[in-house]
């Protein structure tokens, strides 16, 4: 996506690079093969909600669903395609 955008836009354009939709940390942890204890959410903390408008980005590219992107990232880590340090 970045290379396609770089070819289509001038250097001064600012866009939000996100997917469509929302994924909770708990939901993402459930997609992991071994997720026991990976994320312990403190019930006393208030969740953060961040809304991003992807209209400008969507006019240029097909914006993927956040869930699809997170699932692909988890799979790539589990398969060793991406190594986390």
N, C-alpha and C positions, 0 to 999 in steps of 0.2 A: 504494500500500500504506500509506504513512504516514497519509494522510487517513482511510482506512478504519479503521486502528488507533486514530487519535486519537478518532474518533467512538465507538468501542467500549470504550475503556479509560479508567480514571481516570489522572490525571497522575502518579501514583507508580509505575506499572508499568514494569519494566525488561525488555526483551527483546533477544535477539541478532537483528540483522537481516542474515541471510546467506541464501545459497541452499543447495540440497542438492547434495552431491557436491564433488569436488575438481578443480581445473584447475591445471596447472602453467604457469609463466610461458612455458616453451618451447612448450607446446601452444597457449597463447593467441597467442603470436607467430606461429605457423604459420597462424592464421586471418586474419592481416592481409595485405592485398594486397601491401604493400611492407615486408617484415619483416627484410630482410638487415641484420644488425648492430644491430638495435633492442635486443636483449637479449644481452649477453655474460655468461654465467654463469661466475664464478670457480670452477673445480673444487676449489679448496682450501677453499672455504667450505662449511660444513654446511648442508643445507637446513633450513628451519624448517617445522614441522608444527603446525598449529593446529586443534584439534577444537572444534566448537561444537555444542551440543545445540539442535535447533530444534523440540523437541516442543511447548513452550508456544506458539511462533509458529504452528506447524502446526495447533494446535487452533483458531486464530482465522482463519487465511488459508491459501490454497493457496500453498505455498512453491515458487518456481520452481527449476529446476536451475541450478546455478552456471554450467555451460557455456552454457546458453541465454542467461543474463543477460550474460555476458562477450561472447558472439558478437553480441548485440544492441547492446551498448555500442560494440564495434569498428565495426560497420556504421554506427551513428549518427555516429561520429567521421568515418569515411571518406566518408559522404554529406553531411557538414556540418551535420547536425542538432544535434550537440554540438560546440562549439568549445573546444579545449584551448589554454590560454595558456602 
